[in-house]
Amino acid sequence: MKLTDLHFHAAELVSSTQFGSRPMLQRRLRIGAGLAEQILIDLAEHGIVGCSRHSQHRDVLVTDPQRAHAILTDAQKAGR
């Protein structure tokens, strides 16, 4: 998976609002449902949000936007 600017923006949004859901990302980032879900899956793989709970929002595990950015930056440098 290649991390994009959308991943970084989404990580900032979910960590600052402490709310991780596909519809919120769709509205705020103006992207489709499939892309929003994939970004949430990617953020979960990096430990920023929790696993999917069906129709409920995901738990936000990293509540500091700077820390979320640092996690993704480190992952990008490591090629993950």
N, C-alpha and C positions, 0 to 999 in steps of 0.2 A: 504494500500500500504506500502510495506517495502522499505525504502530508502537503496540503495546499493552504493558501491564505484563508480559505473557508474553515479549515480545521482550527486554525489559530483563533479566528474570530468567534467560532462556535464555542471553543474552550473558554474564551473570555466571557462570552454571554452566559454560559451555564454556571461558571464559577462565581460570577458577580451577582447573578440573580438567584443562584442556588436552586435553579429549576431546570431540569433537563428533559425536554420532550420534543418529539418530532414536529408537532404543529407549531411550537414556539420557534424552532429553528426555521421552519418553512416561512413563517410570517416575517421574522426579523432579518433573515438572510435572503429572502425572496428566491427560494430554491424549491425544487420538487420534493415530493414525499420520499422517493427512493434515495435521492442524494442525502436528504436530511437523516434518514435512518442509517445509511452507511456511515455518515460522519459520527453519529452516536455510537455505532458499533466500534468504530475506530477509537473514539474517545474512551470507550469501556476497555478496550484492549490495552490502553495506556494508563488505566486506573484513575481517570478523571471523573467518570460517571460509573454507576453500577450497572449491573445486567438489566436487561429488559424485564419488565413485570407486566407483560401483555398490554392492556390499555392504559396503565398508569404511567406517570412520569418516572424517569430514572432518578435514583438517589445521586446527589452530587457528592463525590468523595473528596474533591479538591476545591475548597471554597476561596482560595486566594488566586485571583486572575494571573498574577505574576508567576506564581508557582506552576499553574497550569501551562502557561507559555513556556516556562523553563523545561517542563517535562517533555513537551512536544519538540522543543528545540534540541534537547539531548537525544531524543529518539530520531530526529531527522539527521543529526550528525552521525549517529550510529547506523544509519541506514535502515531503521526499523519502521 
